[in-house]
Amino acid sequence: MIFVSGANGQFAGSVIATILAAGRAGELVVGTRNVNSAFARELAAKGVSVRAADFREPAQMRRAFEGVSKALLIPTYDTNDVRLQQNLNAVQAAKDAGVGHVVYASFLKAESPLVEHSRLVHFPTEQAIRASGLGFTILRHALYADILVGDLADTLSTGSLHRPSGDARSAYIARADLGISAAQILMRDEPSGLTYTETMERTYNGVEVASLMSEVFGKPIRFVAVDPTDWPRYMTEKWGVPPEISKSTVGTMQAVAAGVFDLATQDYARITGQPPRDMRAFLEGVRDARR
Ligand SMILES: NC(=O)c1ccc[n+]([C@@H]2O[C@H](COP(=O)([O-])OP(=O)(O)OC[C@H]3O[C@@H](n4cnc5c(N)ncnc54)[C@H](OP(=O)(O)O)[C@@H]3O)[C@@H](O)[C@H]2O)c1
């Protein structure tokens, strides 16, 4: 059986949709904190096994992993100390339950001490997985392109794309594409020990993103650099992200502005046989979905 954690999440949703489209619902176990959510019930009706799985509850996680051979662990969205402990709980539970292979949704440059999320969450989790004796695949995700449109209504109404990236170029990738590649890894025999860094095939700076947005959405949009230390306030004001979580993004945003994420790889095509969508195609998809 194949396991996907955090079923109600957006990345998980893309993984699950890809597995269902492959006709493999009967092999799928999804974990969620709320087995009675509308989405959980919809999945159960399709033949998916839905189990309670909260990373804060080691005994429950162990039960959720029973009979699972391959498990995708998706980190949660919380403060960094909480996320690390939750990940360590999940890895230990997978080991205790006899899972053969874990796939961890990590983050670009996980080894870099400059990237706060990586130093405090992703790299220690990767190390725990390596030390666990479990088979594993690490998927290091670029910045979700979706983050660029998290405040699209504001961007379009003000004609300003506010981001903390300065002049630096960064690697992005569409979250939906990452769901496709993760699902493919889950559905096939995969050798243990591989790390993939998944990015679009080129990087973009803020001015380029704003210019592509102008073309795709048909109105002038300029890039406005936000100081990384002011970014938490913006996230909290505009997106309603709790202050204790937005605060934990400063170090990573400083790394973005310092160009730490200026790298592009072909790893996505190595997994799927096809390149990921580029920024223009991603933005066109967003535009078309709004129509
Ligand atoms: N690469 C990037 O740029 C980037 C950007 C943002 C986030 N991320 C990371 O990628 C993850 C997935 O992103 P997303 O956009 O899909 O996030 P999302 O839509 O907010 O989904 C996160 C999911 O985490 C699950 N979750 C929360 N608390 C949990 C717990 N205690 N135990 C088990 N599961 C729990 C929830 O699933 P249930 O409700 O089903 O329990 C939730 O739906 C995020 O959580 C974050 O770690 C990466």
The ligand as an ORCA input file, in Angstrom:
! r2SCAN-3c Opt
* xyz 0 1
  N       8.291     24.591     -1.309
  C       7.598     25.635     -0.873
  O       7.726     26.768     -1.359
  C       6.616     25.485      0.231
  C       5.771     26.542      0.501
  C       4.836     26.408      1.511
  C       4.785     25.238      2.245
  N       5.637     24.229      1.967
  C       5.585     22.962      2.742
  O       4.863     22.022      1.967
  C       3.777     21.504      2.737
  C       2.598     21.245      1.840
  O       2.218     22.487      1.275
  P       0.702     22.776      0.940
  O       0.684     24.036      0.177
  O       0.055     21.549      0.395
  O       0.133     23.063      2.416
  P      -1.370     22.999      2.933
  O      -2.322     23.045      1.806
  O      -1.468     24.051      3.987
  O      -1.448     21.569      3.580
  C      -0.749     21.224      4.734
  C      -1.369     19.956      5.246
  O      -0.597     19.549      6.372
  C      -1.392     18.647      7.083
  N      -1.157     18.792      8.522
  C      -1.226     19.892      9.283
  N      -0.968     19.595     10.562
  C      -0.731     18.261     10.592
  C      -0.396     17.343     11.612
  N      -0.274     17.734     12.895
  N      -0.205     16.047     11.278
  C      -0.342     15.624      9.991
  N      -0.654     16.442      8.981
  C      -0.860     17.746      9.294
  C      -2.852     18.995      6.834
  O      -3.517     17.845      6.362
  P      -4.882     17.321      7.044
  O      -5.746     18.528      7.195
  O      -5.422     16.349      6.056
  O      -4.505     16.702      8.365
  C      -2.768     20.104      5.804
  O      -3.774     19.978      4.889
  C       3.519     22.578      3.806
  O       2.871     22.016      4.917
  C       4.910     23.083      4.076
  O       5.580     22.229      4.989
  C       6.528     24.305      0.959
*
